[in-house]
């Protein structure tokens, strides 16, 4: 069993959400990396050797769903788990995520 903390990448365009998640998870012993958008997502995952991604659904330019598609082209769900997060829910997102 590794003594290294799990490495999490939090991707959210809202600074308050990023900071809140970061503080809560860092207090629980996780190593945290932050990104404000999905630009260069694969690069960040590789550079920081991320174990888990918390990915905001609703972001400008590249949505979280598009970011997830990019990640899945390079990593399986077993290789890199992703938890989709959002501060709000709109009709249709839950259907898109299940597909």
Secondary structure, 3 states (H helix, E strand, C coil): CCCCCCEEEEECCCHHHHHHHHHHHHHCCCEEEEECCCCCHHHHHHHHCCCEEEEECCCCCCCHHHHHHHHHHHCCCCCCEEEEECCCCCCCHHHHHHC
